[in-house]
Amino acid sequence: ILHNFLSFAEEDESQIYVKFFKFHKCYDLIPTSAKLVVFDTHLLVKKAFFALVYN
């Protein structure tokens, strides 16, 4: 997989992040001891803040 990613990434550097996520999941970047909190874009900032404080 790494070889495929490197050969694919060498073609066009302007799309490097797009190409990276075609070969990796977003969870690969998060350490196993970390906590992931996902919010809806329609959530009010005040509610999101309290959700972060709670977690």
N, CA, C and O atoms as a GROMACS GRO file, in nm:
protein
  220
    1ILE      N    1   0.084  -0.120   0.000
    1ILE     CA    2   0.000   0.000   0.000
    1ILE      C    3   0.087   0.125   0.000
    1ILE      O    4   0.056   0.221  -0.070
    2LEU      N    5   0.195   0.124   0.077
    2LEU     CA    6   0.282   0.242   0.084
    2LEU      C    7   0.342   0.273  -0.052
    2LEU      O    8   0.352   0.389  -0.090
    3HIS      N    9   0.382   0.169  -0.125
    3HIS     CA   10   0.439   0.191  -0.259
    3HIS      C   11   0.336   0.255  -0.351
    3HIS      O   12   0.368   0.347  -0.427
    4ASN      N   13   0.212   0.208  -0.345
    4ASN     CA   14   0.106   0.266  -0.428
    4ASN      C   15   0.082   0.411  -0.392
    4ASN      O   16   0.063   0.495  -0.480
    5PHE      N   17   0.084   0.442  -0.263
    5PHE     CA   18   0.062   0.580  -0.219
    5PHE      C   19   0.175   0.670  -0.267
    5PHE      O   20   0.150   0.780  -0.315
    6LEU      N   21   0.300   0.625  -0.253
    6LEU     CA   22   0.414   0.709  -0.292
    6LEU      C   23   0.416   0.734  -0.442
    6LEU      O   24   0.442   0.846  -0.485
    7SER      N   25   0.389   0.633  -0.522
    7SER     CA   26   0.388   0.654  -0.666
    7SER      C   27   0.271   0.743  -0.708
    7SER      O   28   0.283   0.822  -0.801
    8PHE      N   29   0.160   0.729  -0.640
    8PHE     CA   30   0.043   0.812  -0.668
    8PHE      C   31   0.067   0.956  -0.624
    8PHE      O   32   0.023   1.049  -0.692
    9ALA      N   33   0.136   0.976  -0.512
    9ALA     CA   34   0.161   1.109  -0.458
    9ALA      C   35   0.263   1.186  -0.539
    9ALA      O   36   0.261   1.310  -0.540
   10GLU      N   37   0.352   1.118  -0.607
   10GLU     CA   38   0.456   1.186  -0.685
   10GLU      C   39   0.399   1.253  -0.810
   10GLU      O   40   0.464   1.341  -0.867
   11GLU      N   41   0.282   1.213  -0.853
   11GLU     CA   42   0.225   1.267  -0.976
   11GLU      C   43   0.186   1.414  -0.963
   11GLU      O   44   0.215   1.493  -1.053
   12ASP      N   45   0.122   1.452  -0.855
   12ASP     CA   46   0.073   1.589  -0.839
   12ASP      C   47   0.074   1.626  -0.692
   12ASP      O   48  -0.007   1.576  -0.614
   13GLU      N   49   0.165   1.713  -0.652
   13GLU     CA   50   0.179   1.748  -0.511
   13GLU      C   51   0.069   1.840  -0.461
   13GLU      O   52   0.051   1.852  -0.340
   14SER      N   53  -0.006   1.904  -0.549
   14SER     CA   54  -0.112   1.994  -0.503
   14SER      C   55  -0.229   1.918  -0.442
   14SER      O   56  -0.310   1.977  -0.369
   15GLN      N   57  -0.240   1.792  -0.469
   15GLN     CA   58  -0.349   1.710  -0.416
   15GLN      C   59  -0.300   1.608  -0.314
   15GLN      O   60  -0.360   1.502  -0.298
   16ILE      N   61  -0.191   1.639  -0.245
   16ILE     CA   62  -0.127   1.542  -0.156
   16ILE      C   63  -0.219   1.495  -0.045
   16ILE      O   64  -0.217   1.377  -0.011
   17TYR      N   65  -0.300   1.584   0.014
   17TYR     CA   66  -0.388   1.543   0.124
   17TYR      C   67  -0.504   1.457   0.074
   17TYR      O   68  -0.545   1.362   0.141
   18VAL      N   69  -0.555   1.489  -0.042
   18VAL     CA   70  -0.661   1.408  -0.101
   18VAL      C   71  -0.609   1.267  -0.126
   18VAL      O   72  -0.676   1.169  -0.096
   19LYS      N   73  -0.491   1.259  -0.181
   19LYS     CA   74  -0.433   1.129  -0.212
   19LYS      C   75  -0.399   1.052  -0.085
   19LYS      O   76  -0.412   0.929  -0.081
   20PHE      N   77  -0.356   1.123   0.019
   20PHE     CA   78  -0.324   1.057   0.146
   20PHE      C   79  -0.448   0.988   0.202
   20PHE      O   80  -0.442   0.873   0.245
   21PHE      N   81  -0.562   1.059   0.202
   21PHE     CA   82  -0.682   1.003   0.260
   21PHE      C   83  -0.750   0.899   0.171
   21PHE      O   84  -0.843   0.832   0.215
   22LYS      N   85  -0.705   0.885   0.048
   22LYS     CA   86  -0.754   0.775  -0.034
   22LYS      C   87  -0.694   0.643   0.011
   22LYS      O   88  -0.751   0.536  -0.013
   23PHE      N   89  -0.579   0.650   0.077
   23PHE     CA   90  -0.509   0.529   0.121
   23PHE      C   91  -0.511   0.510   0.272
   23PHE      O   92  -0.468   0.405   0.320
   24HIS      N   93  -0.559   0.608   0.348
   24HIS     CA   94  -0.560   0.599   0.494
   24HIS      C   95  -0.696   0.642   0.547
   24HIS      O   96  -0.767   0.721   0.485
   25LYS      N   97  -0.730   0.590   0.662
   25LYS     CA   98  -0.851   0.634   0.732
   25LYS      C   99  -0.813   0.748   0.825
   25LYS      O  100  -0.699   0.757   0.870
   26CYS      N  101  -0.908   0.834   0.856
   26CYS     CA  102  -0.878   0.946   0.946
   26CYS      C  103  -0.839   0.895   1.084
   26CYS      O  104  -0.767   0.964   1.156
   27TYR      N  105  -0.884   0.776   1.121
   27TYR     CA  106  -0.851   0.721   1.252
   27TYR      C  107  -0.705   0.678   1.261
   27TYR      O  108  -0.654   0.659   1.371
   28ASP      N  109  -0.636   0.663   1.148
   28ASP     CA  110  -0.494   0.629   1.150
   28ASP      C  111  -0.410   0.740   1.211
   28ASP      O  112  -0.299   0.715   1.258
   29LEU      N  113  -0.461   0.862   1.209
   29LEU     CA  114  -0.386   0.976   1.261
   29LEU      C  115  -0.405   0.997   1.411
   29LEU      O  116  -0.330   1.072   1.472
   30ILE      N  117  -0.503   0.931   1.470
   30ILE     CA  118  -0.537   0.952   1.610
   30ILE      C  119  -0.473   0.841   1.693
   30ILE      O  120  -0.488   0.724   1.661
   31PRO      N  121  -0.402   0.877   1.800
   31PRO     CA  122  -0.346   0.773   1.887
   31PRO      C  123  -0.458   0.691   1.952
   31PRO      O  124  -0.570   0.739   1.968
   32THR      N  125  -0.427   0.569   1.989
   32THR     CA  126  -0.530   0.481   2.045
   32THR      C  127  -0.580   0.531   2.180
   32THR      O  128  -0.690   0.496   2.221
   33SER      N  129  -0.502   0.611   2.250
   33SER     CA  130  -0.544   0.662   2.380
   33SER      C  131  -0.623   0.792   2.371
   33SER      O  132  -0.666   0.845   2.474
   34ALA      N  133  -0.642   0.844   2.253
   34ALA     CA  134  -0.710   0.973   2.236
   34ALA      C  135  -0.862   0.953   2.228
   34ALA      O  136  -0.911   0.843   2.202
   35LYS      N  137  -0.932   1.061   2.251
   35LYS     CA  138  -1.078   1.060   2.243
   35LYS      C  139  -1.118   1.146   2.123
   35LYS      O  140  -1.064   1.255   2.103
   36LEU      N  141  -1.211   1.098   2.045
   36LEU     CA  142  -1.259   1.169   1.928
   36LEU      C  143  -1.401   1.216   1.952
   36LEU      O  144  -1.489   1.136   1.984
   37VAL      N  145  -1.424   1.346   1.938
   37VAL     CA  146  -1.557   1.403   1.953
   37VAL      C  147  -1.597   1.464   1.819
   37VAL      O  148  -1.524   1.547   1.764
   38VAL      N  149  -1.711   1.423   1.768
   38VAL     CA  150  -1.759   1.471   1.638
   38VAL      C  151  -1.886   1.552   1.660
   38VAL      O  152  -1.977   1.509   1.730
   39PHE      N  153  -1.890   1.671   1.599
   39PHE     CA  154  -2.006   1.758   1.612
   39PHE      C  155  -2.071   1.781   1.477
   39PHE      O  156  -2.006   1.778   1.373
   40ASP      N  157  -2.200   1.804   1.480
   40ASP     CA  158  -2.276   1.843   1.362
   40ASP      C  159  -2.248   1.990   1.335
   40ASP      O  160  -2.233   2.069   1.428
   41THR      N  161  -2.242   2.028   1.209
   41THR     CA  162  -2.213   2.168   1.174
   41THR      C  163  -2.327   2.261   1.211
   41THR      O  164  -2.308   2.383   1.216
   42HIS      N  165  -2.444   2.207   1.237
   42HIS     CA  166  -2.559   2.290   1.274
   42HIS      C  167  -2.573   2.307   1.426
   42HIS      O  168  -2.664   2.375   1.472
   43LEU      N  169  -2.483   2.246   1.502
   43LEU     CA  170  -2.487   2.256   1.647
   43LEU      C  171  -2.445   2.396   1.691
   43LEU      O  172  -2.349   2.452   1.638
   44LEU      N  173  -2.517   2.451   1.786
   44LEU     CA  174  -2.482   2.583   1.838
   44LEU      C  175  -2.347   2.579   1.908
   44LEU      O  176  -2.312   2.478   1.970
   45VAL      N  177  -2.272   2.687   1.899
   45VAL     CA  178  -2.138   2.693   1.958
   45VAL      C  179  -2.144   2.671   2.108
   45VAL      O  180  -2.059   2.602   2.165
   46LYS      N  181  -2.243   2.728   2.173
   46LYS     CA  182  -2.256   2.714   2.318
   46LYS      C  183  -2.275   2.567   2.357
   46LYS      O  184  -2.214   2.520   2.453
   47LYS      N  185  -2.358   2.496   2.283
   47LYS     CA  186  -2.380   2.354   2.312
   47LYS      C  187  -2.255   2.272   2.282
   47LYS      O  188  -2.224   2.177   2.355
   48ALA      N  189  -2.185   2.306   2.176
   48ALA     CA  190  -2.061   2.236   2.143
   48ALA      C  191  -1.956   2.257   2.251
   48ALA      O  192  -1.884   2.165   2.288
   49PHE      N  193  -1.948   2.379   2.303
   49PHE     CA  194  -1.853   2.410   2.410
   49PHE      C  195  -1.881   2.325   2.533
   49PHE      O  196  -1.790   2.265   2.590
   50PHE      N  197  -2.007   2.320   2.574
   50PHE     CA  198  -2.042   2.242   2.693
   50PHE      C  199  -2.022   2.092   2.669
   50PHE      O  200  -1.989   2.019   2.762
   51ALA      N  201  -2.041   2.047   2.548
   51ALA     CA  202  -2.015   1.907   2.516
   51ALA      C  203  -1.866   1.876   2.529
   51ALA      O  204  -1.829   1.768   2.576
   52LEU      N  205  -1.781   1.969   2.488
   52LEU     CA  206  -1.636   1.949   2.503
   52LEU      C  207  -1.596   1.950   2.649
   52LEU      O  208  -1.512   1.870   2.691
   53VAL      N  209  -1.655   2.039   2.727
   53VAL     CA  210  -1.625   2.044   2.870
   53VAL      C  211  -1.667   1.914   2.937
   53VAL      O  212  -1.596   1.861   3.022
   54TYR      N  213  -1.782   1.863   2.899
   54TYR     CA  214  -1.834   1.739   2.957
   54TYR      C  215  -1.745   1.620   2.923
   54TYR      O  216  -1.727   1.531   3.006
   55ASN      N  217  -1.691   1.618   2.802
   55ASN     CA  218  -1.608   1.506   2.759
   55ASN      C  219  -1.464   1.531   2.792
   55ASN      O  220  -1.378   1.448   2.763
   0.00000   0.00000   0.00000
